[in-house]
Amino acid sequence: MSNEHFWAVIPAGGAGTRLWPLSRAGSPKFLHDLTGTGRSLLQATWDRLEPLTGSQVLVVTGVAHAEAVARQLPGLPADQLLAEPSPRDSMAAIGWAAAVLEARDPEAVLGSFAADHVIGDEAQFRECVSAAVDAAADGHVVTIGIEPTHAATGFGYVELGEVLGDGPAHAVAQFVEKPDRERAEAYLATGRFRWNAGMFVVRASVLLDLLGRWHPELAAGLRTLAAAPSRLEEVWPGLEKIAIDHAVAEPAAAEGRVAVVPGGFGWDDVGDFASLGSLLTDADGLPGVRVLGDAERVRVLDSTGVVVPGTDRVVALVGIDDVVVVDTPDALLVMSRERAQDVKGVVDALKAQGRTDLT
């Protein structure tokens, strides 16, 4: 299928709580420049997809973030920004976009790519997406499986089955949930497993028809929204809340309807400050210290770590290793890098105290 029917769908949701206090519900991580390039993660996603799609992009985000998304993406037509009244998980978000595209173009193929991921080799990424579009032409749901760099326990995995046609697509043998360390190492040893980054390429009509088999009310509701946008406030709250993996990808894989294109282009979901630190380079004159922001506001003596200076204060590190310091006007985070995943606990505690001003 030619790329003239290909549309990118960018789900822009989530609060990125493991990047608190930088990322918050009112200003989530996809709106921030986390790589020091001068472009937010959302803008970087647009930049790498534009050579494939031009302006054929739909962004699905929450009502609270629609205005900020529109400001950051001035090239996005207003009718290609879908604002969810409330979070209903990934199937509703991607399915709504699919229904809109199906109504516009029955031959539409969509590729769903999260707004908050970082890609290394963007040219290779686009080659993988083009291969996935070709594989989707015969009715497959296609995912892109990321070449693992370590035995990660924070990601789901997809197992490669037999090669389809001349490749590079493979049948999906199975999806597996986030493993423990032992199982993750066993997966890598086989050479058959890839990280599941939640990237899906599929004909819009195929996605909705498959959804209709296992979740008919949800599929019908999404198609209703495409036909009657004015009914959004009425229909949306009743939509089932479920992830696309559970709603379609896993049951379709069991029937041989899912393919995977392996991708070795380098990928990171910037899930926490440890991950963020791996994306940055040492600041000039500060060996072992990675800074997101103004390095002139950081002083270091015999220390290593990640620093995000966000105020007029100077941040000084003395005799401490692998520390993370994030300074914002109303909250200061100091932690060891190895505990990066635990920041969510602070956010949960603040929410329990009713401190919505900080979360």
Backbone torsions as a table, in degrees:
resi	resn	phi	psi	omega
1	MET	NA	136.8	-178.4
2	SER	-74.3	156.7	-176.8
3	ASN	-71.9	-5.9	179.5
4	GLU	-63.6	-22.8	178.4
5	HIS	-95.1	1.2	-174.1
6	PHE	-88.8	130.9	177.6
7	TRP	-125.4	139.8	171.7
8	ALA	-90.7	137.0	173.0
9	VAL	-115.7	124.8	-178.2
10	ILE	-114.1	99.8	172.7
11	PRO	-73.3	121.2	-177.8
12	ALA	-118.7	84.6	-177.3
13	GLY	-139.5	-175.3	-180.0
14	GLY	83.7	156.2	-177.4
15	ALA	-104.4	-9.6	-179.3
16	GLY	58.1	50.6	-171.2
17	THR	-63.8	-23.3	178.9
18	ARG	-77.8	-2.0	173.3
19	LEU	-110.1	18.9	174.0
20	TRP	-67.3	144.2	6.3
21	PRO	-92.7	8.7	178.0
22	LEU	-70.5	-47.4	179.3
23	SER	-100.5	132.6	-178.7
24	ARG	-140.2	170.1	-178.1
25	ALA	-56.2	-38.9	-178.7
26	GLY	-82.0	-14.5	-179.2
27	SER	-146.7	72.1	-172.9
28	PRO	-69.8	167.5	-168.6
29	LYS	-61.5	-29.0	-177.0
30	PHE	-67.5	-16.2	177.7
31	LEU	-88.7	-2.7	-176.1
32	HIS	-104.8	149.8	168.8
33	ASP	-84.2	104.2	-177.5
34	LEU	-104.7	4.6	-178.6
35	THR	-120.4	0.3	178.0
36	GLY	75.2	20.9	-178.1
37	THR	-93.3	-11.0	-174.7
38	GLY	89.7	0.3	178.0
39	ARG	-122.5	137.0	176.6
40	SER	-67.5	166.7	177.3
41	LEU	-59.7	-38.9	177.2
42	LEU	-61.9	-47.5	-179.7
43	GLN	-63.8	-37.9	178.2
44	ALA	-65.5	-35.6	176.7
45	THR	-63.7	-46.3	176.1
46	TRP	-58.0	-45.0	-176.4
47	ASP	-60.2	-41.5	-176.2
48	ARG	-81.5	-17.0	177.7
49	LEU	-90.7	-26.5	-174.8
50	GLU	-55.3	-39.0	177.4
51	PRO	-61.3	-23.8	178.7
52	LEU	-88.9	-34.9	-168.0
53	THR	-118.6	-15.3	-169.3
54	GLY	62.1	-132.8	179.7
55	SER	-90.9	10.0	178.7
56	GLN	-80.3	73.3	-177.3
57	VAL	-134.4	134.6	169.5
58	LEU	-113.5	133.6	174.7
59	VAL	-113.6	130.1	177.2
60	VAL	-112.9	119.6	-177.1
61	THR	-143.0	174.4	177.0
62	GLY	-77.7	155.5	179.2
63	VAL	-54.0	-38.3	-176.5
64	ALA	-65.2	-22.5	-174.9
65	HIS	-109.4	-1.5	-174.6
66	ALA	-59.6	-41.7	-178.0
67	GLU	-65.8	-43.0	179.6
68	ALA	-65.7	-39.4	177.6
69	VAL	-62.1	-44.3	180.0
70	ALA	-62.0	-38.2	178.1
71	ARG	-66.1	-41.8	-177.3
72	GLN	-73.6	-25.0	-178.7
73	LEU	-120.2	73.2	-177.3
74	PRO	-64.1	-19.5	178.5
75	GLY	-83.7	-1.4	-179.7
76	LEU	-85.9	116.9	177.3
77	PRO	-58.7	145.8	-174.4
78	ALA	-59.1	-34.7	-177.6
79	ASP	-81.4	6.0	176.5
80	GLN	-111.2	15.3	173.7
81	LEU	-114.4	111.6	-178.6
82	LEU	-101.8	124.0	-176.3
83	ALA	-108.6	114.0	179.6
84	GLU	-74.9	131.5	176.1
85	PRO	-64.4	-28.8	178.9
86	SER	-158.7	158.0	-179.6
87	PRO	-69.6	129.3	176.2
88	ARG	-126.4	21.7	178.4
89	ASP	75.5	178.6	-166.3
90	SER	-71.8	-29.1	-177.6
91	MET	-67.2	-42.5	178.6
92	ALA	-64.8	-42.1	-178.3
93	ALA	-63.9	-52.1	-177.4
94	ILE	-71.4	-37.3	179.3
95	GLY	-65.5	-36.4	176.4
96	TRP	-62.7	-45.7	177.3
97	ALA	-61.0	-41.1	179.3
98	ALA	-61.3	-40.9	-179.3
99	ALA	-66.9	-39.7	177.1
100	VAL	-62.6	-43.8	-179.1
101	LEU	-68.5	-40.4	178.6
102	GLU	-59.7	-39.5	179.6
103	ALA	-67.8	-32.8	-179.5
104	ARG	-80.2	-37.4	-173.3
105	ASP	-151.0	104.2	-178.6
106	PRO	-58.6	-18.5	179.6
107	GLU	-95.5	5.7	-174.0
108	ALA	-60.3	137.5	171.3
109	VAL	-115.2	131.2	179.7
110	LEU	-112.2	147.6	170.3
111	GLY	-122.1	121.5	-177.6
112	SER	-99.2	123.2	-176.4
113	PHE	-136.6	120.6	-176.3
114	ALA	-59.2	149.9	-175.7
115	ALA	-78.6	-9.2	-169.8
116	ASP	-121.4	27.2	178.0
117	HIS	-104.8	157.1	177.7
118	VAL	-114.7	130.8	-179.3
119	ILE	-113.4	137.8	179.6
120	GLY	-80.4	-77.4	-177.9
121	ASP	-88.6	97.4	-173.4
122	GLU	-71.1	-31.5	177.5
123	ALA	-64.8	-43.0	178.2
124	GLN	-67.2	-36.6	175.2
125	PHE	-56.7	-46.3	-178.5
126	ARG	-66.6	-33.4	175.4
127	GLU	-63.0	-42.4	178.6
128	CYS	-63.9	-41.9	179.1
129	VAL	-63.5	-42.7	178.7
130	SER	-61.6	-41.0	176.9
131	ALA	-64.5	-36.6	178.8
132	ALA	-67.9	-37.4	176.7
133	VAL	-61.5	-42.6	177.7
134	ASP	-61.9	-41.6	-179.1
135	ALA	-69.4	-27.3	179.4
136	ALA	-75.0	-15.9	-175.9
137	ALA	-62.9	-28.6	-177.3
138	ASP	-94.0	12.5	175.0
139	GLY	100.5	2.6	177.0
140	HIS	-75.8	148.3	160.2
141	VAL	-86.1	125.6	-173.7
142	VAL	-116.7	131.6	173.0
143	THR	-115.3	160.0	176.4
144	ILE	-107.2	118.4	-178.1
145	GLY	-94.9	124.4	-173.8
146	ILE	-85.4	130.9	176.4
147	GLU	-59.7	118.5	-177.5
148	PRO	-69.4	142.7	175.3
149	THR	-104.5	-13.7	177.4
150	HIS	-162.7	171.0	-177.1
151	ALA	-80.7	72.9	-176.1
152	ALA	-70.6	138.8	176.4
153	THR	-104.9	-0.9	-177.6
154	GLY	-97.1	-0.2	-178.3
155	PHE	-120.4	152.6	166.3
156	GLY	-78.1	165.2	-178.2
157	TYR	-127.2	157.2	174.7
158	VAL	-128.3	136.2	-178.2
159	GLU	-99.5	131.4	178.6
160	LEU	-74.8	132.1	171.5
161	GLY	-101.1	-148.1	-176.9
162	GLU	-70.0	153.7	177.4
163	VAL	-68.8	138.7	178.2
164	LEU	-97.3	121.8	179.5
165	GLY	59.2	-131.2	179.8
166	ASP	-90.7	7.1	-178.9
167	GLY	78.3	179.9	6.4
168	PRO	-83.3	-0.2	-177.1
169	ALA	-71.7	144.4	174.1
170	HIS	-118.8	155.4	166.3
171	ALA	-67.1	152.1	175.3
172	VAL	-90.4	121.1	177.0
173	ALA	-76.1	-41.2	178.3
174	GLN	-170.5	154.4	166.1
175	PHE	-100.1	142.1	176.5
176	VAL	-130.5	147.2	-178.6
177	GLU	-73.5	174.8	179.6
178	LYS	-54.9	124.0	-175.8
179	PRO	-93.0	168.4	167.9
180	ASP	-79.9	175.2	-174.5
181	ARG	-59.4	-43.7	-176.7
182	GLU	-62.3	-44.9	-179.5
183	ARG	-68.8	-38.2	178.8
184	ALA	-60.6	-42.0	178.7
185	GLU	-66.0	-36.3	177.9
186	ALA	-66.4	-38.9	177.2
187	TYR	-59.8	-47.8	-177.6
188	LEU	-63.6	-34.1	-178.0
189	ALA	-64.6	-27.5	-179.1
190	THR	-75.5	-26.1	-175.3
191	GLY	76.4	2.0	-175.3
192	ARG	-101.6	-6.9	-172.9
193	PHE	-105.8	143.6	176.1
194	ARG	-127.8	155.8	174.8
195	TRP	-69.9	141.2	174.7
196	ASN	-92.9	105.1	-176.7
197	ALA	-92.2	5.0	178.4
198	GLY	73.4	22.8	175.8
199	MET	-93.9	122.8	-178.9
200	PHE	-127.7	136.5	175.6
201	VAL	-124.6	127.4	-173.5
202	VAL	-165.3	150.0	169.8
203	ARG	-59.3	136.2	-179.6
204	ALA	-57.8	-43.2	-178.8
205	SER	-67.0	-36.8	178.0
206	VAL	-64.1	-44.7	-179.9
207	LEU	-59.0	-45.6	-177.7
208	LEU	-71.4	-35.9	177.8
209	ASP	-66.5	-41.6	176.7
210	LEU	-64.8	-43.4	177.4
211	LEU	-58.5	-39.0	-179.9
212	GLY	-63.2	-24.0	178.0
213	ARG	-71.5	-41.5	-173.4
214	TRP	-103.9	-23.7	179.8
215	HIS	-140.0	69.3	-171.9
216	PRO	-61.3	-36.6	-178.7
217	GLU	-67.7	-37.4	178.6
218	LEU	-66.6	-45.5	178.9
219	ALA	-60.8	-42.9	-180.0
220	ALA	-64.7	-39.8	179.4
221	GLY	-64.5	-40.1	179.8
222	LEU	-67.4	-40.4	177.7
223	ARG	-68.0	-31.2	175.2
224	THR	-63.7	-41.2	179.4
225	LEU	-62.3	-38.3	179.5
226	ALA	-67.5	-36.4	-178.3
227	ALA	-79.9	-30.4	-175.9
228	ALA	-137.6	75.3	-177.2
229	PRO	-56.3	-26.3	-178.4
230	SER	-66.9	-13.3	-178.4
231	ARG	-92.9	11.5	-175.4
232	LEU	-53.4	-51.7	-176.1
233	GLU	-64.5	-27.6	179.5
234	GLU	-79.3	-43.7	-171.5
235	VAL	-84.8	-39.8	-170.0
236	TRP	-55.0	-46.9	-175.5
237	PRO	-61.5	-22.7	-178.2
238	GLY	-89.8	-1.6	-178.8
239	LEU	-73.3	139.5	179.2
240	GLU	-62.4	140.6	179.5
241	LYS	-98.4	106.5	-176.2
242	ILE	-156.8	149.1	179.0
243	ALA	-79.5	150.3	-179.2
244	ILE	-62.4	-31.4	178.4
245	ASP	-59.8	-47.5	-177.6
246	HIS	-76.9	-35.0	-175.6
247	ALA	-72.7	-40.4	-173.2
248	VAL	-128.8	-51.3	-169.0
249	ALA	-59.6	-48.2	-176.5
250	GLU	-68.4	-48.9	177.8
251	PRO	-65.4	-33.6	178.4
252	ALA	-69.6	-35.5	177.5
253	ALA	-62.8	-37.0	179.2
254	ALA	-63.4	-21.5	179.0
255	GLU	-102.8	9.2	178.0
256	GLY	76.0	23.1	-176.5
257	ARG	-99.5	0.9	-176.0
258	VAL	-114.9	134.7	176.8
259	ALA	-118.3	159.5	177.7
260	VAL	-132.3	134.1	173.1
261	VAL	-104.9	117.3	179.9
262	PRO	-67.2	140.0	179.8
263	GLY	-127.9	124.3	179.3
264	GLY	-112.0	32.5	-171.5
265	PHE	-89.7	-1.0	-178.2
266	GLY	83.7	124.1	-173.4
267	TRP	-148.8	144.5	175.3
268	ASP	-149.1	136.5	179.2
269	ASP	-94.0	7.3	178.3
270	VAL	45.1	55.1	-172.5
271	GLY	-78.0	-21.2	-179.8
272	ASP	-159.3	-177.6	-175.7
273	PHE	-73.5	-23.4	173.3
274	ALA	-65.6	-43.8	177.0
275	SER	-63.6	-43.7	178.8
276	LEU	-58.7	-42.8	-179.7
277	GLY	-60.4	-33.2	-179.4
278	SER	-72.1	-17.4	-179.8
279	LEU	-88.9	-15.8	-177.5
280	LEU	-99.0	160.9	174.7
281	THR	-107.3	160.4	179.1
282	ASP	-57.1	137.5	178.7
283	ALA	-69.1	148.5	178.4
284	ASP	-55.9	126.0	177.2
285	GLY	79.0	1.8	-179.3
286	LEU	-128.1	70.8	-177.8
287	PRO	-59.5	132.6	179.8
288	GLY	84.5	-1.1	179.9
289	VAL	-120.3	126.6	179.9
290	ARG	-109.4	128.4	-171.8
291	VAL	-120.7	129.9	170.1
292	LEU	-106.5	104.3	-176.0
293	GLY	127.6	-150.4	-174.1
294	ASP	-85.2	103.6	-178.4
295	ALA	-66.2	-17.7	177.8
296	GLU	-65.7	-17.6	-179.5
297	ARG	-94.8	11.9	-178.7
298	VAL	-120.3	130.9	174.8
299	ARG	-122.4	139.1	-173.2
300	VAL	-136.1	136.5	172.0
301	LEU	-135.0	111.4	177.0
302	ASP	52.1	50.7	-177.9
303	SER	-142.0	159.1	174.1
304	THR	-137.5	158.6	176.2
305	GLY	150.2	-160.2	-178.1
306	VAL	-122.9	129.8	-179.4
307	VAL	-127.8	133.4	174.6
308	VAL	-121.9	92.2	178.7
309	PRO	-80.0	123.4	-176.1
310	GLY	-127.8	13.5	178.0
311	THR	-135.2	-173.2	176.9
312	ASP	-80.3	-6.9	-180.0
313	ARG	-70.7	151.3	169.8
314	VAL	-87.5	134.8	176.4
315	VAL	-102.8	120.5	-178.7
316	ALA	-116.0	132.0	176.1
317	LEU	-113.5	130.4	-179.4
318	VAL	-134.1	116.8	172.3
319	GLY	61.5	40.0	-178.7
320	ILE	-139.0	137.1	-176.0
321	ASP	-114.5	149.6	176.1
322	ASP	51.3	46.8	178.4
323	VAL	-101.2	153.1	171.7
324	VAL	-119.1	126.2	177.0
325	VAL	-126.7	122.5	178.1
326	VAL	-124.3	114.9	-174.3
327	ASP	-109.5	117.9	175.6
328	THR	-126.0	167.0	-175.8
329	PRO	-59.0	-30.3	-175.4
330	ASP	-120.2	2.6	179.1
331	ALA	-155.8	141.9	178.6
332	LEU	-124.3	126.1	177.3
333	LEU	-110.9	128.3	173.7
334	VAL	-131.8	123.6	-178.9
335	MET	-157.0	165.6	172.3
336	SER	-78.2	146.3	-176.7
337	ARG	-63.0	-32.0	-178.4
338	GLU	-68.4	-15.9	179.0
339	ARG	-100.4	19.9	-173.4
340	ALA	-57.3	-34.1	-178.4
341	GLN	-68.8	-16.8	-172.5
342	ASP	-86.0	-2.3	-179.9
343	VAL	-59.3	-32.2	-179.8
344	LYS	-55.7	-31.1	178.8
345	GLY	-63.5	-35.5	176.8
346	VAL	-65.4	-44.5	179.7
347	VAL	-61.8	-43.2	179.0
348	ASP	-61.0	-41.4	179.6
349	ALA	-65.6	-40.7	177.8
350	LEU	-64.0	-41.0	178.1
351	LYS	-62.9	-40.9	-179.8
352	ALA	-63.3	-27.8	177.8
353	GLN	-86.8	0.0	-179.3
354	GLY	78.1	17.6	-177.7
355	ARG	-86.1	62.4	178.8
356	THR	-65.5	-18.5	177.6
357	ASP	-68.9	-19.8	-178.6
358	LEU	-105.4	-10.0	-176.3
359	THR	-114.1	NA	NA
